[in-house]
Amino acid sequence: MGCPNLVRPPERYCPQHKAHEAQRDKQYDQYYDRHIRDQRSKDFYNSPEWAAARLMVLIRDKYLCQVCLREKRITHTMTVHHIIPIREAWERRLDLDNMEAICPTCHNRERRKG
């Protein structure tokens, strides 16, 4: 049975279920880092080059989730996503055309697809 609580867009979950979803996302992130992401990628995501590229993408995309915008929703974000994952195209890891701002909810959905 679904939750009967109403929420106002852009929220997707009531406060009770939002906390549950955040916990689930955190657990998935830990699993992903431990079992899927390789050391080279971990090192890259801690590099000054990534920090600079990430900031450029956030500014370009006005800190708005591009997936949500395509679905006619406005969601502020601080997350940047590689459209083609770097494990598939390492040479595109700093290609700004291969990156977009994405909210954590959409980012987790995208990562689960791949």
N, C-alpha and C positions, 0 to 999 in steps of 0.2 A: 504494500500500500504506500502511496506517495505521501509526502509531507503536506499538510493542509495549510501551512503558513504562507501568506502572500509576501512577496518582496517587490521592491521598486527597481526597475532596470537602472543601471546596468548590473545590479546584483543578481546572482543566479541562485543563491542559497540563503535560507533563513540563518540567523546567527548561530543556532545550534548546529545546523548541518554545514555551515561555512567552516566552523572549527574542525568538524570531522573531515571535510574535504581537504583543508590545509594540512592536517595530520597525515592523510593518505598521500598527498603530494610530497610531503617531506620524506615519508618512508620510500616512495618511489625514487626520489632524487638520490637518497642514500644508496639504494639498490643499484641504480644506474651508475653512480660513481664507483661503486665497489666492484661491479661485475661486468659492466658494458664499456665504460669509457677507458681508453688506454692511457698510459703514462704520458705519451707525447701530447695527447689532447689536454690532459690535466695541466701540463706545463704551459701549453699555449694559452689556456684560459686564465693563467696567472701572469701572463706577460704584459709588458707595457704596450706592445703592438696591438694586442686584443683590446686593452683598455681604451686606446685611442680610436680604434675602428668602431668599437661599441658606442662610444660617445658620439661619433660622427653620425651613426645610424639613428640613434635616439634623437639627435637634433634634427636630422633630415625628416624623420617621421613624426616630429613634434611630440615625442613621448606618448604616442597613441598606438594601441594595438592595431596592426594592419589587418589581421584576420577579423577582428570585431568590426572594424570599419567596413570591410567588404560585406559584412552581415548587417550593416546599418546600425551598429552600436558604437558608442564612444567609451573607450576604456583606457585610462591612464596606465602606463607601464614603465618599468625600468629594465625590462628583459629584452635581449636581442637574440634572434634565432637564425641559424644557418639554414637556408631553404634546402640546399643540397648539403647533407651532413658532411662534416670535415673528414669523417672516416671513409666516405665515398669519394671525396674530391679535396684532398689535402691542399692542393695547389690553389683552391678557391677560398681558403680560410680567411683571407683579408680582402676578398672581393666584395665591395659594398653592395654590388648588385645581387649578391647571393645572401644578403642579410636583410632582416626586417625586424622592427620593433614588434613584440608580441607579449600579451599578458601571460602570467604564469598558468592560468587555466588552459588557454589555447596552446601554450607551449607544451604542457604535459600531454594534452590530447595529441598533438603532432608527434611527440616522441614515442607515444604508445603505438601510433600507426606504423612507425618505421622500425 
